[in-house]
Amino acid sequence: IGWGEADIMVAFERLEGLRYADQLRPGGVLLVDDYRIAPISVTAGDDVYPSAEQERAAYGDHLRVRLVPAMRIAQELGQVRVSNVVLLGALSTELHVDPAIWLRTIARRVPERYLALNQAAFRAGRAYVEG
């Protein structure tokens, strides 16, 4: 996929989303974990992390940006490692695939002892976006 051609992008951190937003076509969807990790240049004082206003200005009005508190939701579920599955649930709202198919796929890919947690994370991501 070339620059400016992607329909949907998922970013695991706000600056990551901002950094690669140019890959999306006009009208594209950017799903971003509403989480900030300051790069070394920011922690060293050489740069400043963009404010929410600067982010909005950079995205303009040509993208649909959805901030999803995936890390927070995963923490509430008891395991931050499922933040990616929270984002998967959020992504699923943008794709026309029955949620049952997503859940069956998770069941085939995730070990039994983590299945309930991952399915809960998926549902929580969907619910956040739908809700």
N, C-alpha and C positions, 0 to 999 in steps of 0.2 A: 504494500500500500504506500503510495507516494504521499509527500507532504500535502496537506490540505484535502486529502481524499477519504480519511477514516470517518465512519459514521458514529462510532462510539469509542470512547477511551475510558479506562479505569485507572485511576492514580491512587496510590497508597499513602500519599502525603500531599499537602497543599502546594508546596513549591514544585513538586514533581508534576502536578497537573498544570501549573502555570508554565513550566519549562517546556512542556511538549504539546500544549494546546494548539499550536500551529499545524499539527498533524491532522486536525479535524476539519472536515468540510464545513462551510457555512450551514448552520442549522444542526450541526452535530451535537452529540450529547457527551458531556464530560462528567463522569461520576468520580467524586474525589472524597477520600476519607478526610473528614474535617479534623485533621491532625497536623501538627507542625513539628518538624524536626529542624532545628537550626543547623545549617552547615557550618563547617569550621570557619569560613570567612565571616560569618555572622558572629559566632561565639568569640572570635578573635578581635571583633570590633572593626573589621575592614569593610563590612557590608551591613546592610539593614534588611531584616526579613520584611517582605512586602506586607503592607497593611491590607485589610479586607477591601478597603476602597481602591487601593492600587490594583489589587487582583481583579476586581469588577471592571475597572477601567481597561485593564489589559485584555480581558475577555471580550469587552464590547458587548454588543447586542446580537452578535452573529452565532453565539453558541448557547446551548442550554446547559448550564452548570448546576449540578446537584451535589451539594455538600452532604455527606452521610457520616454521622459520627460513629463510624464502624469500630474504631478502637474502644470508644466508650461503651458501645453496645456489647462488644465482646467481653470487656471487663465486667459488665453487669451480669453476663452469662457465666462468669467465673473463669474465663480463659482467653487472654488477649490473642492467643495464636489463631483464633477463629475469626479474626477481623477480616481476613480474606474471604471467608465464606459469607460474612455479613455483606460484603461488597458484591459477592456473587448473587446473593438474594436481591440486592438493589439492581444489579445489572439485569436480572431476569425480568424485571418489570418493563424493560425496554425491548425485549425480544418476545416474539409471539410463539412461545413454547409453553405448553401446559406445565404449571408448577410441579405436578406429580411426576413428570419426566425428569425434571431437575432433581427432585428428591430421590427418585429411583437411581439416578446416576450417582448421586452422593452415596447412597447405600452400597453401590457396587465398588466404589473407590475408597471408602473410609473404613478403617477397622471397626469392628462391632463395638468395642469399648468406647469409641469416640463418636459413634453414629448419632446418638440422641443429641449430643452437644452441637454437632455440625448441622443437623437438621433444624435445631432451634435457632442457630445463627443465621441460616438461610432464611427461615421464616421471619426472623426479626429484621433482616435487611429489607425484605419485601415489604413488610408491614410499615417500616419507617418511611419508605418512599411512597407507598400507597396512602399513608395515613394522616 
